């Protein structure tokens, strides 16, 4: 079977098509590169407008202020543009100067968002428009995490909210409880007053402080369950465990006082027992289950101590009765 040899004109035609295709591809590539460069430059311009100057002492103006909604949208869209450009260039052209420009602009953007996140978290407790605040916090968190800055986002949340939680507990009268402090409190006949303060603080802490913090974490990090649980643990664990140190120390120190503290221990037991459903709900995750275990331990110790004190008091009353018969 003989092969058909193409005419010279046909070969020239094929070469023309091949050359045209190559030229078209090259032109398309150049156009795409030019468009990406333009996008990066536009994003860079918007981001640099909000660059944080560490040497400036001017008042911080948030992009997410109610009058800056357009600016906030432009800023976040610019960050998304950079993220997409960086992803494309890192896969196709790692030596591109545009990649370096995008990376530097991204660092500036993330520094700005860290500051915005910190400020919004500080303002949260004093902001009546919680829905707007939480929406903005979620936008920032999701942007930072999607850009590879989850660690920085978590760090800002932990530092800011942990401080806010501890401050709230302090305002309720909660101190850093230590063995020596409780011992002095008992010998100074200040126990009843301190117990009243703790009972009130415990109820508010569980029903309001910790519950609101859980609500905040659940909504800000709604797309990231692992980060959500980690942030709630970071902000509340230390304060919650210290809160439960008080009844634990009362049981340990008051053993020698026995019946004199019977009703104090009953009040502490009832307070924890009444809030048990809420405690289980708030502190059920493995990362913070130590709080639930501490509360459970307090209940067992208080229950045993109350029973012991009650039996002792009964014995004392019976002995007194027999003496006077």
Secondary structure, 3 states (H helix, E strand, C coil): CCCCCCCHHHHHHHHHHHHHHHHHHHHHHHHHHHHHHHHHHHHHHHHHHCCCCCCCCCCCCCCCCCCCHHHHHHHHHHHHHHHHHHHHHHHHCCCCHHHHHHHHHHHHHHHHHHHHHHHHHHHHCCCCCHHHHHHHHHHHHHHHHHCCCHHHHHHHHHHHHHHHHHHHHHHCCCCCCCHHHHHHHHHCCCHHHHHHHHHHHHHHHHHHHHHHHHHHHHHHCCCCHHHHHHHHHHHHHHHHHHHHHHHHHHHHHHHHCHHHHHHHHHHHHHHHHHCHHHHHHHCCCHHHHHHHHHHHHHHHHHHHHHHHHHHHHHHHHHHHHHHHC
